[in-house]
Amino acid sequence: MFFVTICCQRRRLNPLCSETTAAVIFETARRYHADRRWYLRLLLLMPDHLDMTIGIEGDASLSNIIRDFKRATARFGKVRWQRNFFDHRIRRDESLQEKEDYVRENPIRAGLIKRDDAWPFVLATEDCEGRGD
């Protein structure tokens, strides 16, 4: 399992949190999940970056998967991503749930919503079709 952050080329703008762009990103993420390119647990959009937790097969290249995802979302969603991305492998002694709770609280910490509000730009495993499990 990996925790991944992908940032937009121009930080502090809001290219990701629009219904049109979110729809492209979420549909691409669902397709990757359905095609078993990754196992998506959580994807959350912030105005200028996304955070996600994903699993990949042991012989798969995380760099290639993220590169292809960025290309697809750039082409169809007109997102301009930074060249690289941040990844952190979640080890057995770390809590995946703690990491995902942290990600889900990003909009609250950023002052975008109040604690009791729902953030509309989140996709979780249960929202994916064709996950094959």
SESE-454294 format. One record per residue: residue in three letters; x, y, z of N, C-alpha, C, O, CB in turn. Coordinates in nm, 4 decimals. Glycine has a CB too. Layout:
BEGIN
PT  rest       n_u       n_v       n_w      ca_u      ca_v      ca_w       c_u       c_v       c_w       o_u       o_v       o_w      cb_u      cb_v      cb_w
PT   ALA         X         Y         Z         X         Y         Z         X         Y         Z         X         Y         Z         X         Y         Z
...
***
This chain:
BEGIN
PT  rest       n_u       n_v       n_w      ca_u      ca_v      ca_w       c_u       c_v       c_w       o_u       o_v       o_w      cb_u      cb_v      cb_w
PT   MET    0.0850   -0.1186    0.0000    0.0000    0.0000    0.0000    0.0888    0.1239    0.0000    0.1947    0.1276    0.0627   -0.0963    0.0004    0.1228
PT   PHE    0.0416    0.2255   -0.0729    0.1137    0.3514   -0.0817    0.0208    0.4678   -0.0507   -0.0982    0.4652   -0.0820    0.1761    0.3683   -0.2205
PT   PHE    0.0771    0.5674    0.0102    0.0145    0.6986    0.0231    0.0817    0.7846   -0.0827    0.2042    0.7955   -0.0850    0.0298    0.7602    0.1703
PT   VAL    0.0024    0.8459   -0.1704    0.0549    0.9230   -0.2831   -0.0059    1.0626   -0.2819   -0.1255    1.0797   -0.2581    0.0255    0.8518   -0.4178
PT   THR    0.0787    1.1620   -0.3080    0.0338    1.2995   -0.3275    0.0828    1.3460   -0.4635    0.2007    1.3323   -0.4963    0.0855    1.3937   -0.2136
PT   ILE   -0.0087    1.4011   -0.5425    0.0251    1.4577   -0.6726   -0.0200    1.6035   -0.6706   -0.1362    1.6331   -0.6427   -0.0425    1.3773   -0.7911
PT   CYS    0.0720    1.6932   -0.7004    0.0429    1.8370   -0.6951    0.0249    1.8960   -0.8345    0.0853    1.8510   -0.9318    0.1547    1.9110   -0.6219
PT   CYS   -0.0594    1.9974   -0.8407   -0.0765    2.0716   -0.9644    0.0473    2.1576   -0.9908    0.1229    2.1915   -0.8998   -0.2038    2.1591   -0.9583
PT   GLN    0.0645    2.1907   -1.1161    0.1802    2.2697   -1.1545    0.1826    2.4045   -1.0829    0.2867    2.4472   -1.0330    0.1814    2.2904   -1.3049
PT   ARG    0.0692    2.4701   -1.0783    0.0602    2.5993   -1.0104   -0.0138    2.5799   -0.8801   -0.1343    2.5551   -0.8784   -0.0109    2.7056   -1.0990
PT   ARG    0.0599    2.5913   -0.7705    0.0021    2.5714   -0.6376   -0.0817    2.6918   -0.5978   -0.0674    2.8005   -0.6539    0.1125    2.5465   -0.5335
PT   ARG   -0.1688    2.6712   -0.5007   -0.2541    2.7731   -0.4409   -0.3636    2.8248   -0.5345   -0.4269    2.9264   -0.5058   -0.1697    2.8877   -0.3956
PT   LEU   -0.3855    2.7566   -0.6436   -0.5007    2.7857   -0.7285   -0.6019    2.6744   -0.7044   -0.5797    2.5874   -0.6202   -0.4606    2.7962   -0.8817
PT   ASN   -0.7117    2.6767   -0.7769   -0.8135    2.5744   -0.7537   -0.8524    2.5026   -0.8831   -0.9677    2.5098   -0.9256   -0.9372    2.6371   -0.6900
PT   PRO   -0.7570    2.4335   -0.9459   -0.7955    2.3639   -1.0693   -0.8656    2.2303   -1.0479   -0.9315    2.1814   -1.1397   -0.6746    2.3414   -1.1523
PT   LEU   -0.8539    2.1699   -0.9306   -0.9064    2.0345   -0.9113   -1.0483    2.0280   -0.8564   -1.1233    1.9368   -0.8914   -0.8170    1.9602   -0.8201
PT   CYS   -1.0862    2.1212   -0.7723   -1.2159    2.1135   -0.7047   -1.3264    2.1795   -0.7854   -1.3899    2.2753   -0.7414   -1.2075    2.1780   -0.5677
PT   SER   -1.3470    2.1264   -0.9032   -1.4626    2.1631   -0.9848   -1.5287    2.0320   -1.0249   -1.4624    1.9288   -1.0355   -1.4216    2.2504   -1.1120
PT   GLU   -1.6582    2.0364   -1.0469   -1.7292    1.9128   -1.0792   -1.6764    1.8477   -1.2064   -1.6656    1.7253   -1.2132   -1.8775    1.9404   -1.0938
PT   THR   -1.6437    1.9275   -1.3061   -1.5962    1.8741   -1.4342   -1.4619    1.8046   -1.4182   -1.4449    1.6911   -1.4627   -1.5850    1.9859   -1.5382
PT   THR   -1.3673    1.8714   -1.3556   -1.2344    1.8138   -1.3382   -1.2400    1.6935   -1.2447   -1.1779    1.5907   -1.2720   -1.1367    1.9192   -1.2838
PT   ALA   -1.3131    1.7055   -1.1360   -1.3260    1.5937   -1.0421   -1.3849    1.4715   -1.1116   -1.3410    1.3592   -1.0869   -1.4136    1.6337   -0.9220
PT   ALA   -1.4830    1.4921   -1.1974   -1.5458    1.3799   -1.2675   -1.4435    1.3051   -1.3531   -1.4439    1.1820   -1.3558   -1.6621    1.4297   -1.3553
PT   VAL   -1.3568    1.3772   -1.4225   -1.2540    1.3133   -1.5053   -1.1553    1.2359   -1.4184   -1.1218    1.1214   -1.4486   -1.1792    1.4186   -1.5898
PT   ILE   -1.1096    1.2979   -1.3117   -1.0133    1.2321   -1.2233   -1.0751    1.1078   -1.1602   -1.0117    1.0023   -1.1561   -0.9652    1.3291   -1.1138
PT   PHE   -1.1983    1.1194   -1.1109   -1.2626    1.0056   -1.0459   -1.2919    0.8935   -1.1453   -1.2751    0.7761   -1.1122   -1.3917    1.0499   -0.9779
PT   GLU   -1.3352    0.9276   -1.2656   -1.3624    0.8238   -1.3654   -1.2336    0.7517   -1.4038   -1.2339    0.6295   -1.4188   -1.4287    0.8848   -1.4906
PT   THR   -1.1255    0.8237   -1.4198   -0.9969    0.7610   -1.4509   -0.9534    0.6703   -1.3366   -0.9054    0.5594   -1.3599   -0.8893    0.8678   -1.4783
PT   ALA   -0.9699    0.7171   -1.2136   -0.9338    0.6363   -1.0967   -1.0176    0.5088   -1.0899   -0.9659    0.4016   -1.0587   -0.9516    0.7180   -0.9676
PT   ARG   -1.1474    0.5208   -1.1192   -1.2346    0.4021   -1.1200   -1.1906    0.3012   -1.2263   -1.1898    0.1804   -1.2024   -1.3811    0.4435   -1.1446
PT   ARG   -1.1545    0.3523   -1.3427   -1.1091    0.2627   -1.4507   -0.9813    0.1904   -1.4124   -0.9672    0.0706   -1.4369   -1.0870    0.3416   -1.5804
PT   TYR   -0.8881    0.2633   -1.3523   -0.7641    0.2002   -1.3073   -0.7954    0.0908   -1.2050   -0.7339   -0.0159   -1.2060   -0.6678    0.3057   -1.2465
PT   HIS   -0.8889    0.1179   -1.1194   -0.9284    0.0212   -1.0175   -0.9947   -0.1008   -1.0832   -0.9600   -0.2148   -1.0523   -1.0244    0.0867   -0.9148
PT   ALA   -1.0882   -0.0767   -1.1720   -1.1595   -0.1859   -1.2398   -1.0646   -0.2708   -1.3251   -1.0807   -0.3925   -1.3346   -1.2719   -0.1292   -1.3279
PT   ASP   -0.9659   -0.2054   -1.3869   -0.8684   -0.2763   -1.4703   -0.7543   -0.3373   -1.3888   -0.6633   -0.3993   -1.4439   -0.8114   -0.1817   -1.5742
PT   ARG   -0.7605   -0.3188   -1.2571   -0.6611   -0.3728   -1.1642   -0.5209   -0.3174   -1.1861   -0.4211   -0.3843   -1.1592   -0.6573   -0.5219   -1.1758
PT   ARG   -0.5154   -0.1953   -1.2350   -0.3844   -0.1286   -1.2424   -0.3422   -0.0865   -1.1030   -0.2234   -0.0805   -1.0714   -0.3888   -0.0051   -1.3378
PT   TRP   -0.4416   -0.0575   -1.0201   -0.4179   -0.0324   -0.8780   -0.5402   -0.0750   -0.8008   -0.6469   -0.0977   -0.8579   -0.3849    0.1168   -0.8511
PT   TYR   -0.5241   -0.0856   -0.6710   -0.6361   -0.1095   -0.5819   -0.6552    0.0201   -0.5042   -0.5775    0.0509   -0.4137   -0.6113   -0.2340   -0.4860
PT   LEU   -0.7573    0.0950   -0.5391   -0.7830    0.2245   -0.4776   -0.8595    0.2072   -0.3480   -0.9613    0.1382   -0.3433   -0.8603    0.3153   -0.5729
PT   ARG   -0.8099    0.2699   -0.2437   -0.8838    0.2738   -0.1170   -0.9458    0.4110   -0.0973   -1.0618    0.4220   -0.0575   -0.7913    0.2392    0.0021
PT   LEU   -0.8681    0.5169   -0.1253   -0.9161    0.6520   -0.1005   -0.8459    0.7492   -0.1931   -0.7245    0.7415   -0.2123   -0.8945    0.6919    0.0461
PT   LEU   -0.9226    0.8406   -0.2501   -0.8684    0.9502   -0.3302   -0.9432    1.0765   -0.2884   -1.0660    1.0813   -0.2946   -0.8827    0.9226   -0.4860
PT   LEU   -0.8695    1.1774   -0.2462   -0.9308    1.3020   -0.2020   -0.8659    1.4176   -0.2758   -0.7436    1.4318   -0.2773   -0.9174    1.3198   -0.0486
PT   LEU   -0.9506    1.5005   -0.3374   -0.9010    1.6178   -0.4089   -0.9018    1.7387   -0.3169   -0.9984    1.7645   -0.2452   -0.9858    1.6453   -0.5347
PT   MET   -0.7930    1.8109   -0.3209   -0.7831    1.9421   -0.2589   -0.7720    2.0410   -0.3749   -0.7542    1.9987   -0.4892   -0.6591    1.9524   -0.1582
PT   PRO   -0.7820    2.1699   -0.3491   -0.7792    2.2642   -0.4603   -0.6582    2.2509   -0.5527   -0.6716    2.2699   -0.6736   -0.7838    2.4020   -0.4068
PT   ASP   -0.5406    2.2189   -0.4988   -0.4208    2.2173   -0.5833   -0.3416    2.0864   -0.5778   -0.2299    2.0798   -0.6291   -0.3310    2.3300   -0.5436
PT   HIS   -0.3975    1.9837   -0.5171   -0.3306    1.8529   -0.5146   -0.4320    1.7435   -0.4821   -0.5449    1.7706   -0.4414   -0.2147    1.8519   -0.4108
PT   LEU   -0.3884    1.6197   -0.5014   -0.4702    1.5067   -0.4596   -0.3874    1.4170   -0.3706   -0.2655    1.4068   -0.3850   -0.5247    1.4285   -0.5813
PT   ASP   -0.4561    1.3522   -0.2783   -0.3965    1.2509   -0.1915   -0.4726    1.1222   -0.2141   -0.5947    1.1235   -0.2301   -0.3998    1.2936   -0.0403
PT   MET   -0.4008    1.0107   -0.2154   -0.4700    0.8834   -0.2293   -0.3912    0.7726   -0.1620   -0.2701    0.7820   -0.1422   -0.4929    0.8502   -0.3769
PT   THR   -0.4641    0.6675   -0.1274   -0.4019    0.5447   -0.0803   -0.4389    0.4364   -0.1804   -0.5560    0.4132   -0.2102   -0.4481    0.5073    0.0663
PT   ILE   -0.3350    0.3711   -0.2313   -0.3533    0.2681   -0.3334   -0.2596    0.1510   -0.3058   -0.1538    0.1656   -0.2447   -0.3280    0.3256   -0.4750
PT   GLY   -0.3017    0.0376   -0.3521   -0.2155   -0.0798   -0.3531   -0.1871   -0.1167   -0.4972   -0.2698   -0.0943   -0.5855   -0.2803   -0.1988   -0.2767
PT   ILE   -0.0700   -0.1730   -0.5204   -0.0344   -0.2187   -0.6550    0.0232   -0.3595   -0.6444    0.0667   -0.4024   -0.5375    0.0680   -0.1210   -0.7233
PT   GLU    0.0228   -0.4298   -0.7559    0.0824   -0.5633   -0.7605    0.2322   -0.5514   -0.7378    0.2927   -0.4485   -0.7678    0.0526   -0.6336   -0.8961
PT   GLY    0.2907   -0.6562   -0.6852    0.4327   -0.6554   -0.6510    0.5270   -0.6261   -0.7652    0.6321   -0.5655   -0.7442    0.4689   -0.7842   -0.5936
PT   ASP    0.4917   -0.6678   -0.8867    0.5808   -0.6453   -1.0011    0.5460   -0.5180   -1.0790    0.6120   -0.4872   -1.1783    0.5756   -0.7650   -1.0946
PT   ALA    0.4456   -0.4449   -1.0366    0.4046   -0.3225   -1.1063    0.4968   -0.2065   -1.0682    0.5565   -0.2056   -0.9606    0.2573   -0.2874   -1.0730
PT   SER    0.5070   -0.1105   -1.1569    0.5872    0.0089   -1.1332    0.4953    0.1236   -1.0935    0.4152    0.1707   -1.1742    0.6706    0.0461   -1.2588
PT   LEU    0.5071    0.1683   -0.9690    0.4261    0.2805   -0.9227    0.4507    0.4038   -1.0094    0.3562    0.4749   -1.0436    0.4566    0.3119   -0.7752
PT   SER    0.5743    0.4295   -1.0445    0.6068    0.5461   -1.1279    0.5350    0.5425   -1.2616    0.4824    0.6445   -1.3063    0.7567    0.5541   -1.1511
PT   ASN    0.5319    0.4266   -1.3261    0.4638    0.4149   -1.4548    0.3127    0.4316   -1.4415    0.2487    0.4949   -1.5254    0.4953    0.2806   -1.5182
PT   ILE    0.2569    0.3745   -1.3360    0.1125    0.3858   -1.3149    0.0733    0.5313   -1.2919   -0.0231    0.5795   -1.3513    0.0681    0.2990   -1.1955
PT   ILE    0.1463    0.6011   -1.2070    0.1160    0.7414   -1.1785    0.1406    0.8265   -1.3023    0.0623    0.9171   -1.3310    0.2008    0.7928   -1.0602
PT   ARG    0.2479    0.7993   -1.3762    0.2753    0.8724   -1.5004    0.1578    0.8611   -1.5967    0.1139    0.9615   -1.6529    0.4036    0.8197   -1.5671
PT   ASP    0.1067    0.7402   -1.6163   -0.0052    0.7186   -1.7083   -0.1332    0.7855   -1.6576   -0.2086    0.8431   -1.7360   -0.0291    0.5684   -1.7282
PT   PHE   -0.1575    0.7778   -1.5267   -0.2740    0.8433   -1.4675   -0.2668    0.9945   -1.4878   -0.3665    1.0574   -1.5232   -0.2841    0.8100   -1.3175
PT   LYS   -0.1508    1.0520   -1.4659   -0.1341    1.1969   -1.4848   -0.1542    1.2354   -1.6318   -0.2167    1.3373   -1.6614    0.0062    1.2418   -1.4367
PT   ARG   -0.1023    1.1555   -1.7221   -0.1207    1.1836   -1.8656   -0.2680    1.1817   -1.9043   -0.3158    1.2707   -1.9745   -0.0436    1.0815   -1.9505
PT   ALA   -0.3395    1.0796   -1.8580   -0.4816    1.0670   -1.8924   -0.5620    1.1830   -1.8357   -0.6436    1.2422   -1.9063   -0.5380    0.9340   -1.8405
PT   THR   -0.5398    1.2158   -1.7096   -0.6167    1.3249   -1.6486   -0.5751    1.4608   -1.7030   -0.6560    1.5534   -1.7064   -0.6000    1.3229   -1.4971
PT   ALA   -0.4515    1.4734   -1.7449   -0.4075    1.5980   -1.8087   -0.4754    1.6153   -1.9442   -0.5194    1.7244   -1.9804   -0.2537    1.5995   -1.8255
PT   ARG   -0.4827    1.5058   -2.0170   -0.5430    1.5121   -2.1508   -0.6926    1.5376   -2.1453   -0.7433    1.6265   -2.2137   -0.5165    1.3832   -2.2262
PT   PHE   -0.7633    1.4603   -2.0644   -0.9094    1.4681   -2.0635   -0.9651    1.5694   -1.9644   -1.0760    1.6196   -1.9828   -0.9662    1.3337   -2.0328
PT   GLY   -0.8893    1.5996   -1.8598   -0.9363    1.6943   -1.7586   -0.8656    1.8281   -1.7619   -0.8970    1.9187   -1.6848   -0.9205    1.6349   -1.6238
PT   LYS   -0.7682    1.8393   -1.8536   -0.6917    1.9634   -1.8687   -0.6190    2.0036   -1.7400   -0.6012    2.1221   -1.7120   -0.7843    2.0760   -1.9121
PT   VAL   -0.5771    1.9028   -1.6620   -0.5030    1.9291   -1.5385   -0.3548    1.9401   -1.5728   -0.3014    1.8588   -1.6483   -0.5279    1.8167   -1.4317
PT   ARG   -0.2902    2.0396   -1.5177   -0.1461    2.0566   -1.5366   -0.0771    2.0155   -1.4072   -0.0773    2.0889   -1.3084   -0.1099    2.2047   -1.5759
PT   TRP   -0.0178    1.8958   -1.4102    0.0456    1.8382   -1.2928    0.1925    1.8781   -1.2837    0.2561    1.9074   -1.3849    0.0327    1.6868   -1.2951
PT   GLN    0.2454    1.8789   -1.1625    0.3893    1.8920   -1.1457    0.4553    1.7669   -1.2016    0.3911    1.6629   -1.2164    0.4274    1.9138   -0.9960
PT   ARG    0.5811    1.7777   -1.2317    0.6540    1.6678   -1.2947    0.6574    1.5413   -1.2082    0.6365    1.4316   -1.2600    0.7954    1.7118   -1.3255
PT   ASN    0.6825    1.5542   -1.0809    0.6986    1.4390   -0.9931    0.5776    1.4198   -0.9038    0.4764    1.4880   -0.9194    0.8234    1.4542   -0.9086
PT   PHE    0.5883    1.3279   -0.8111    0.4848    1.3043   -0.7112    0.5540    1.2559   -0.5855    0.6706    1.2167   -0.5887    0.3777    1.2010   -0.7611
PT   PHE    0.4818    1.2588   -0.4753    0.5335    1.2098   -0.3479    0.4671    1.0765   -0.3185    0.3457    1.0623   -0.3326    0.5083    1.3123   -0.2324
PT   ASP    0.5473    0.9786   -0.2775    0.4884    0.8522   -0.2355    0.5541    0.8066   -0.1072    0.6717    0.8322   -0.0816    0.5027    0.7448   -0.3450
PT   HIS    0.4747    0.7387   -0.0280    0.5220    0.6814    0.0979    0.4639    0.5414    0.1079    0.3422    0.5232    0.1055    0.4808    0.7698    0.2220
PT   ARG    0.5502    0.4448    0.1190    0.5031    0.3069    0.1329    0.4548    0.2871    0.2758    0.5266    0.3167    0.3713    0.6157    0.2040    0.0970
PT   ILE    0.3342    0.2376    0.2895    0.2768    0.2139    0.4210    0.3211    0.0756    0.4672    0.2865   -0.0262    0.4072    0.1206    0.2257    0.4183
PT   ARG    0.3966    0.0748    0.5723    0.4529   -0.0494    0.6254    0.3548   -0.1164    0.7215    0.2571   -0.0552    0.7646    0.5869   -0.0218    0.6965
PT   ARG    0.3808   -0.2371    0.7530    0.2909   -0.3142    0.8405    0.2711   -0.2484    0.9762    0.1630   -0.2569    1.0345    0.3451   -0.4546    0.8602
PT   ASP    0.3746   -0.1830    1.0264    0.3635   -0.1249    1.1598    0.2950    0.0115    1.1594    0.2718    0.0703    1.2651    0.5005   -0.1124    1.2215
PT   GLU    0.2632    0.0609    1.0417    0.1912    0.1868    1.0322    0.0424    0.1582    1.0150    0.0039    0.0531    0.9638    0.2449    0.2728    0.9150
PT   SER   -0.0384    0.2502    1.0570   -0.1817    0.2324    1.0450   -0.2331    0.2976    0.9175   -0.2268    0.4196    0.9021   -0.2531    0.2898    1.1669
PT   LEU   -0.2835    0.2162    0.8274   -0.3442    0.2674    0.7047   -0.4651    0.3537    0.7386   -0.4873    0.4577    0.6765   -0.3851    0.1514    0.6111
PT   GLN   -0.5423    0.3106    0.8362   -0.6609    0.3877    0.8757   -0.6225    0.5255    0.9295   -0.6906    0.6238    0.9002   -0.7414    0.3110    0.9816
PT   GLU   -0.5164    0.5343    1.0064   -0.4707    0.6648    1.0568   -0.4323    0.7569    0.9422   -0.4647    0.8757    0.9445   -0.3512    0.6473    1.1519
PT   LYS   -0.3640    0.7035    0.8424   -0.3245    0.7828    0.7257   -0.4482    0.8311    0.6508   -0.4540    0.9466    0.6086   -0.2335    0.7004    0.6316
PT   GLU   -0.5466    0.7438    0.6342   -0.6678    0.7826    0.5627   -0.7511    0.8827    0.6429   -0.8121    0.9725    0.5849   -0.7514    0.6592    0.5306
PT   ASP   -0.7541    0.8683    0.7738   -0.8224    0.9681    0.8572   -0.7563    1.1039    0.8421   -0.8244    1.2061    0.8335   -0.8222    0.9251    1.0053
PT   TYR   -0.6237    1.1051    0.8389   -0.5481    1.2293    0.8190   -0.5857    1.2931    0.6851   -0.6095    1.4137    0.6781   -0.3954    1.2020    0.8248
PT   VAL   -0.5909    1.2123    0.5792   -0.6270    1.2629    0.4459   -0.7683    1.3194    0.4472   -0.7918    1.4273    0.3928   -0.6153    1.1511    0.3399
PT   ARG   -0.8615    1.2493    0.5074   -1.0007    1.2955    0.5113   -1.0173    1.4266    0.5886   -1.1139    1.4997    0.5665   -1.0887    1.1886    0.5738
PT   GLU   -0.9248    1.4563    0.6777   -0.9323    1.5809    0.7552   -0.8622    1.6976    0.6870   -0.8666    1.8095    0.7382   -0.8722    1.5598    0.8922
PT   ASN   -0.7981    1.6747    0.5736   -0.7305    1.7838    0.5019   -0.8216    1.9032    0.4744   -0.7804    2.0164    0.4998   -0.6754    1.7323    0.3711
PT   PRO   -0.9436    1.8832    0.4236   -1.0295    1.9998    0.3968   -1.0672    2.0761    0.5238   -1.0889    2.1972    0.5193   -1.1561    1.9552    0.3254
PT   ILE   -1.0751    2.0062    0.6361   -1.1061    2.0716    0.7632   -0.9874    2.1559    0.8078   -1.0032    2.2725    0.8441   -1.1425    1.9672    0.8718
PT   ARG   -0.8673    2.0957    0.8050   -0.7465    2.1686    0.8452   -0.7229    2.2896    0.7558   -0.6713    2.3914    0.8020   -0.6243    2.0761    0.8411
PT   ALA   -0.7600    2.2797    0.6283   -0.7406    2.3901    0.5343   -0.8494    2.4966    0.5465   -0.8421    2.5999    0.4799   -0.7369    2.3370    0.3922
PT   GLY   -0.9500    2.4730    0.6305   -1.0576    2.5699    0.6489   -1.1588    2.5719    0.5360   -1.2325    2.6694    0.5205   -1.0000    2.7057    0.6646
PT   LEU   -1.1635    2.4648    0.4563   -1.2560    2.4585    0.3435   -1.3955    2.4132    0.3856   -1.4947    2.4489    0.3220   -1.2019    2.3649    0.2373
PT   ILE   -1.4028    2.3351    0.4924   -1.5298    2.2884    0.5477   -1.5190    2.2838    0.6997   -1.4096    2.2887    0.7561   -1.5678    2.1484    0.4905
PT   LYS   -1.6335    2.2742    0.7641   -1.6369    2.2540    0.9087   -1.6359    2.1043    0.9369   -1.6661    2.0241    0.8485   -1.7621    2.3220    0.9725
PT   ARG   -1.6023    2.0673    1.0563   -1.5872    1.9261    1.0939   -1.7097    1.8413    1.0575   -1.6937    1.7269    1.0148   -1.5609    1.9153    1.2432
PT   ASP   -1.8297    1.8936    1.0730   -1.9508    1.8157    1.0457   -1.9947    1.8174    0.8993   -2.0887    1.7473    0.8617   -2.0628    1.8669    1.1306
PT   ASP   -1.9271    1.8968    0.8173   -1.9629    1.9058    0.6759   -1.9014    1.7904    0.5972   -1.7996    1.7337    0.6370   -1.9173    2.0404    0.6173
PT   ALA   -1.9639    1.7571    0.4863   -1.9107    1.6537    0.3971   -1.8316    1.7207    0.2845   -1.8777    1.8180    0.2249   -2.0259    1.5650    0.3390
PT   TRP   -1.7146    1.6689    0.2563   -1.6322    1.7180    0.1459   -1.6753    1.6440    0.0199   -1.6730    1.5210    0.0179   -1.4784    1.6976    0.1745
PT   PRO   -1.7148    1.7160   -0.0860   -1.7700    1.6476   -0.2038   -1.6658    1.5839   -0.2956   -1.7014    1.5063   -0.3843   -1.8507    1.7442   -0.2831
PT   PHE   -1.5387    1.6153   -0.2759   -1.4359    1.5708   -0.3707   -1.3544    1.4548   -0.3142   -1.2324    1.4628   -0.2996   -1.3428    1.6871   -0.4066
PT   VAL   -1.4253    1.3476   -0.2831   -1.3610    1.2282   -0.2286   -1.4186    1.1038   -0.2956   -1.5388    1.0944   -0.3207   -1.3795    1.2209   -0.0747
PT   LEU   -1.3311    1.0102   -0.3232   -1.3694    0.8823   -0.3840   -1.3076    0.7724   -0.2986   -1.1870    0.7728   -0.2735   -1.3221    0.8719   -0.5354
PT   ALA   -1.3893    0.6798   -0.2546   -1.3407    0.5683   -0.1733   -1.3734    0.4369   -0.2424   -1.4554    0.4324   -0.3341   -1.4025    0.5718   -0.0313
PT   THR   -1.3098    0.3321   -0.1984   -1.3248    0.2004   -0.2613   -1.4704    0.1619   -0.2834   -1.5059    0.1088   -0.3887   -1.2574    0.0949   -0.1767
PT   GLU   -1.5540    0.1885   -0.1847   -1.6948    0.1478   -0.1989   -1.7667    0.2236   -0.3107   -1.8763    0.1849   -0.3512   -1.7687    0.1693   -0.0673
PT   ASP   -1.7050    0.3319   -0.3608   -1.7631    0.4077   -0.4711   -1.7203    0.3550   -0.6077   -1.7708    0.4008   -0.7102   -1.7250    0.5530   -0.4589
PT   CYS   -1.6276    0.2592   -0.6102   -1.5753    0.2076   -0.7355   -1.6551    0.0860   -0.7802   -1.6868   -0.0023   -0.7005   -1.4271    0.1722   -0.7216
PT   GLU   -1.6861    0.0834   -0.9065   -1.7557   -0.0327   -0.9634   -1.6541   -0.1281   -1.0223   -1.5443   -0.0877   -1.0607   -1.8585    0.0104   -1.0712
PT   GLY   -1.6906   -0.2528   -1.0291   -1.6051   -0.3515   -1.0956   -1.4740   -0.3773   -1.0246   -1.3729   -0.4068   -1.0884   -1.5766   -0.3074   -1.2344
PT   ARG   -1.4754   -0.3664   -0.8923   -1.3486   -0.3830   -0.8225   -1.3059   -0.5291   -0.8103   -1.1918   -0.5577   -0.7741   -1.3580   -0.3217   -0.6856
PT   GLY   -1.3960   -0.6205   -0.8401   -1.3570   -0.7608   -0.8492   -1.3181   -0.8277   -0.7191   -1.2521   -0.9316   -0.7211   -1.2459   -0.7728   -0.9413
PT   ASP   -1.3573   -0.7707   -0.6056   -1.3215   -0.8394   -0.4814   -1.4417   -0.9056   -0.4187   -1.4298   -0.9681   -0.3133   -1.2591   -0.7425   -0.3829
***
